[in-house]
């Protein structure tokens, strides 16, 4: 059994969070910076909710890069089980060991259920790591309700119980980010174990700053115009609104094509922003109707 130690903080205060993430070209506001600092200081998992493409996953990636931590990622999906999330036994290696031992004593069978034969999946890997870890549990809302139970023990004390070995506790608590697009309500039991942060679409000013930070050399007026147009598009009745990631793709596209900020044909390449034909047709209808 491994004892959990209390590591030094990654961030001294919210200002340190903003500074470190800005160096990674991830722009935060006071709410994000403060909540990340608290998750670090209190050693609590952070549940980050919001629309797809607003920077939830990128927040965890940027924190890992800013702190020099090892990134471990658990991509959630329907039907995931403990062999993909927690651990499994290396049955092939166990079988070879048993065959090599021949018809030995009962202790020989017991020995194959040791850490030597244990295959770490993301949660156990975070527990066993001796180096600083940022654990990203991505799209937790894709899990079945039953599968959430796999996370509860881990999130309560950064530990995993292996029946044959007992409870394995983290050498040093990881910094844990859980992301959710809100496709399913997360259980209260899971929410109780986490701090909560909502990241929505940025303001026009903030999105312009993001574009400028993430698209080197882009014309400042073009960045502002792109942010203004995307903000309007997000008010329209589309099946899927443009994400920040798609805004950046559009900005790179327009920069590559040398588009002028005042160009009336700015939306000719809206297929970079809109990902369904019905949304593209709706945009064309709106543009046609606009005097």
C-alpha positions as CSV (number, residue, x, y, z in Angstrom):
1,X,0.0,0.0,0.0
2,X,1.4,3.4,-1.0
3,X,1.0,6.5,1.2
4,X,-0.3,9.7,-0.3
5,X,2.0,12.7,0.1
6,X,1.1,16.3,-0.2
7,X,3.0,17.8,-3.1
8,X,4.0,21.4,-3.5
9,X,1.5,23.6,-5.2
10,X,1.8,24.1,-9.0
11,X,0.4,27.6,-8.7
12,X,0.8,30.1,-5.8
13,X,-2.3,32.1,-6.7
14,X,-4.7,32.8,-9.5
15,X,-2.4,35.4,-11.0
16,X,0.2,32.6,-11.4
17,X,-2.3,30.5,-13.2
18,X,-3.1,33.2,-15.7
19,X,0.6,34.0,-16.3
20,X,1.5,30.3,-16.8
21,X,-1.4,29.6,-19.1
22,X,-0.8,32.8,-21.1
23,X,2.7,31.5,-21.8
24,X,1.0,28.5,-23.4
25,X,-1.2,30.8,-25.4
26,X,-4.3,29.8,-23.4
27,X,-6.1,33.0,-22.3
28,X,-8.1,32.8,-19.1
29,X,-10.4,35.0,-17.1
30,X,-10.5,35.4,-13.3
31,X,-13.1,32.6,-12.8
32,X,-11.0,30.0,-14.7
33,X,-7.7,31.1,-13.1
34,X,-9.2,31.1,-9.5
35,X,-10.9,27.7,-9.9
36,X,-7.8,26.1,-11.3
37,X,-5.8,27.5,-8.4
38,X,-8.3,26.1,-5.9
39,X,-8.4,22.7,-7.5
40,X,-4.6,22.7,-7.2
41,X,-4.5,24.1,-3.6
42,X,-7.3,21.8,-2.3
43,X,-6.2,18.8,-4.3
44,X,-9.7,18.5,-5.7
45,X,-10.8,17.2,-9.1
46,X,-12.2,19.9,-11.4
47,X,-15.3,19.2,-13.4
48,X,-15.3,21.5,-16.5
49,X,-18.6,21.8,-18.4
50,X,-19.7,23.8,-21.4
51,X,-20.4,23.6,-25.1
52,X,-18.1,21.5,-27.3
53,X,-15.0,23.4,-28.6
54,X,-14.8,26.1,-25.9
55,X,-11.4,25.1,-24.6
56,X,-12.2,22.6,-21.8
57,X,-9.8,19.9,-23.0
58,X,-7.3,22.5,-24.0
59,X,-7.3,23.8,-20.5
60,X,-6.1,20.5,-19.1
61,X,-3.5,20.2,-21.9
62,X,-2.2,23.7,-21.2
63,X,-2.0,23.1,-17.4
64,X,0.1,20.0,-18.1
65,X,2.4,21.9,-20.4
66,X,2.7,24.9,-18.1
67,X,3.6,22.7,-15.0
68,X,5.8,20.2,-16.9
69,X,3.5,17.4,-15.7
70,X,2.9,14.1,-17.3
71,X,-0.4,14.1,-19.1
72,X,-2.5,11.0,-18.7
73,X,-5.8,10.9,-20.7
74,X,-8.8,8.8,-20.3
75,X,-11.2,9.2,-23.2
76,X,-14.6,8.3,-22.1
77,X,-17.1,6.4,-24.3
78,X,-20.3,4.4,-24.0
79,X,-19.5,0.9,-22.7
80,X,-16.1,1.6,-21.1
81,X,-15.1,-0.9,-18.4
82,X,-12.5,-1.2,-15.7
83,X,-10.1,-3.0,-18.0
84,X,-9.9,0.3,-20.0
85,X,-10.2,2.8,-17.2
86,X,-8.6,1.2,-14.2
87,X,-6.4,-1.9,-14.7
88,X,-6.3,-5.5,-16.0
89,X,-4.0,-8.4,-15.5
90,X,-1.5,-9.5,-18.0
91,X,-3.0,-12.9,-18.6
92,X,-0.4,-14.0,-21.2
93,X,2.4,-13.2,-18.8
94,X,0.7,-14.9,-16.0
95,X,0.1,-18.0,-18.1
96,X,3.7,-18.2,-19.1
97,X,4.8,-17.9,-15.5
98,X,2.5,-20.7,-14.4
99,X,3.7,-22.9,-17.2
100,X,7.3,-22.2,-16.3
101,X,6.6,-23.1,-12.7
102,X,5.1,-26.4,-13.7
103,X,2.7,-28.1,-11.2
104,X,4.1,-26.1,-8.3
105,X,2.7,-25.1,-5.0
106,X,-0.3,-22.9,-4.4
107,X,2.0,-20.0,-3.7
108,X,3.2,-20.0,-7.3
109,X,-0.4,-19.2,-8.4
110,X,-0.6,-16.5,-5.8
111,X,2.6,-14.8,-7.0
112,X,1.2,-14.1,-10.5
113,X,-1.3,-11.7,-8.9
114,X,1.4,-9.2,-8.0
115,X,2.2,-5.7,-9.3
116,X,4.6,-7.3,-11.8
117,X,1.6,-8.7,-13.7
118,X,-0.6,-5.6,-13.4
119,X,-1.3,-3.5,-16.4
120,X,-2.0,0.1,-15.6
121,X,-4.8,1.9,-17.4
122,X,-5.2,5.7,-17.0
123,X,-6.6,5.8,-13.4
124,X,-4.1,3.3,-12.0
125,X,-1.3,4.9,-14.0
126,X,-2.1,8.2,-12.3
127,X,-2.0,6.5,-8.9
128,X,1.3,4.8,-9.6
129,X,3.2,7.7,-11.1
130,X,6.0,9.1,-9.1
131,X,6.2,12.2,-11.3
132,X,3.6,15.1,-11.3
133,X,0.5,14.1,-13.3
134,X,-2.3,16.0,-14.9
135,X,-5.1,13.4,-15.5
136,X,-7.7,14.4,-18.1
137,X,-10.9,12.4,-18.0
138,X,-12.4,13.6,-21.2
139,X,-16.1,13.7,-22.1
140,X,-17.3,12.1,-18.9
141,X,-20.9,12.7,-20.0
142,X,-20.3,9.9,-22.5
143,X,-20.1,7.3,-19.7
144,X,-23.1,5.1,-18.7
145,X,-24.5,6.0,-15.3
146,X,-23.2,2.6,-14.1
147,X,-19.7,3.3,-15.4
148,X,-19.4,6.5,-13.3
149,X,-19.0,4.2,-10.3
150,X,-15.6,3.3,-11.6
151,X,-14.5,6.9,-10.9
152,X,-16.0,7.4,-7.5
153,X,-13.4,5.7,-5.4
154,X,-10.6,7.2,-7.4
155,X,-12.0,10.8,-7.2
156,X,-12.6,10.4,-3.4
157,X,-9.1,9.7,-2.4
158,X,-7.0,9.2,-5.5
159,X,-6.9,5.5,-5.0
160,X,-7.7,2.3,-6.8
161,X,-8.6,-1.0,-5.1
162,X,-7.3,-4.2,-6.7
163,X,-8.9,-7.1,-4.8
164,X,-5.8,-9.3,-5.0
165,X,-3.5,-6.5,-3.8
166,X,-5.6,-4.2,-1.7
167,X,-5.9,-0.4,-2.0
168,X,-3.3,1.4,-4.0
169,X,-3.1,5.1,-3.1
170,X,-1.5,7.8,-5.2
171,X,2.2,8.5,-4.6
172,X,1.3,12.2,-5.2
173,X,-2.2,13.4,-5.9
174,X,-2.7,14.1,-9.6
175,X,-4.3,17.3,-10.9
176,X,-7.6,16.0,-12.3
177,X,-9.7,17.6,-15.0
178,X,-13.1,16.0,-16.0
179,X,-14.7,17.6,-19.1
180,X,-18.4,17.4,-20.1
181,X,-20.3,18.8,-23.1
182,X,-23.5,18.5,-21.1
183,X,-25.0,15.6,-23.2
184,X,-26.1,13.9,-20.1
185,X,-26.5,15.0,-16.5
186,X,-23.6,14.0,-14.3
187,X,-24.6,12.2,-11.1
188,X,-24.6,14.1,-7.8
189,X,-22.2,11.6,-6.3
190,X,-19.6,12.5,-8.9
191,X,-20.3,16.2,-8.7
192,X,-19.9,16.2,-4.9
193,X,-16.3,15.0,-5.3
194,X,-15.3,17.9,-7.7
195,X,-15.0,21.6,-7.9
196,X,-17.1,23.0,-10.8
197,X,-16.3,25.3,-13.7
198,X,-18.4,26.3,-16.7
199,X,-16.6,27.5,-19.8
200,X,-18.9,29.1,-22.3
201,X,-18.3,30.9,-25.6
202,X,-16.0,33.8,-25.1
203,X,-16.9,37.4,-25.6
204,X,-16.1,39.1,-28.9
205,X,-13.2,40.9,-27.2
206,X,-11.8,37.7,-25.6
207,X,-12.2,35.6,-28.8
208,X,-10.4,38.3,-30.8
209,X,-7.5,38.0,-28.3
210,X,-7.6,34.2,-28.6
211,X,-7.4,34.5,-32.4
212,X,-4.5,36.9,-32.2
213,X,-2.6,34.7,-29.7
214,X,-3.3,31.4,-31.6
215,X,-2.9,32.6,-35.2
216,X,0.5,34.3,-35.3
217,X,0.8,37.2,-37.7
218,X,-2.9,37.6,-38.3
219,X,-4.1,41.2,-39.0
220,X,-5.7,42.6,-35.8
221,X,-8.7,44.0,-37.7
222,X,-9.3,40.7,-39.3
223,X,-9.2,38.9,-35.9
224,X,-11.7,41.4,-34.6
225,X,-14.0,41.0,-37.6
226,X,-13.9,37.2,-37.4
227,X,-14.8,37.3,-33.7
228,X,-17.7,39.7,-34.4
229,X,-19.1,37.5,-37.2
230,X,-18.8,34.3,-35.2
231,X,-20.6,35.9,-32.3
232,X,-23.5,36.7,-34.6
233,X,-23.5,33.2,-36.1
234,X,-23.8,31.7,-32.6
235,X,-27.1,33.5,-32.2
236,X,-28.6,31.7,-35.2
237,X,-30.7,28.6,-35.1
238,X,-28.0,26.2,-36.3
239,X,-27.7,22.5,-35.5
240,X,-24.2,23.2,-34.3
241,X,-22.7,26.5,-33.4
242,X,-19.1,27.3,-34.3
243,X,-16.6,26.3,-31.6
244,X,-13.6,28.3,-30.7
245,X,-11.4,25.6,-32.4
246,X,-13.4,26.2,-35.6
247,X,-13.1,29.9,-35.3
248,X,-9.3,29.5,-35.2
249,X,-9.5,27.2,-38.3
250,X,-11.5,29.9,-40.1
251,X,-9.0,32.5,-39.1
252,X,-6.1,30.5,-40.4
253,X,-8.1,29.9,-43.6
254,X,-8.8,33.6,-44.2
255,X,-5.3,34.6,-43.3
256,X,-3.9,32.0,-45.8
257,X,-6.2,33.4,-48.5
258,X,-5.2,37.0,-47.7
259,X,-8.9,38.0,-47.0
260,X,-9.4,41.6,-46.3
261,X,-11.4,42.4,-43.1
262,X,-13.9,44.5,-45.0
263,X,-14.4,41.9,-47.7
264,X,-18.1,41.3,-48.2
265,X,-17.3,37.7,-49.2
266,X,-15.9,36.9,-45.8
267,X,-18.4,34.0,-45.3
268,X,-17.6,32.3,-48.6
269,X,-15.6,29.8,-46.7
270,X,-18.1,29.2,-44.0
271,X,-17.8,25.4,-44.5
272,X,-14.8,25.7,-42.2
273,X,-17.1,27.0,-39.5
274,X,-20.4,25.2,-40.2
275,X,-20.3,21.4,-40.4
276,X,-23.7,20.5,-41.7
277,X,-25.4,21.3,-45.1
278,X,-28.6,22.4,-43.4
279,X,-26.6,25.1,-41.4
280,X,-24.8,26.2,-44.5
281,X,-28.1,26.5,-46.4
282,X,-29.6,28.5,-43.5
283,X,-26.7,30.9,-43.6
284,X,-27.1,31.4,-47.3
285,X,-30.8,32.1,-46.8
286,X,-30.1,34.6,-44.1
287,X,-27.4,36.4,-46.2
288,X,-29.8,36.5,-49.2
289,X,-32.5,38.0,-47.1
290,X,-30.2,40.6,-45.6
291,X,-30.4,43.9,-47.6
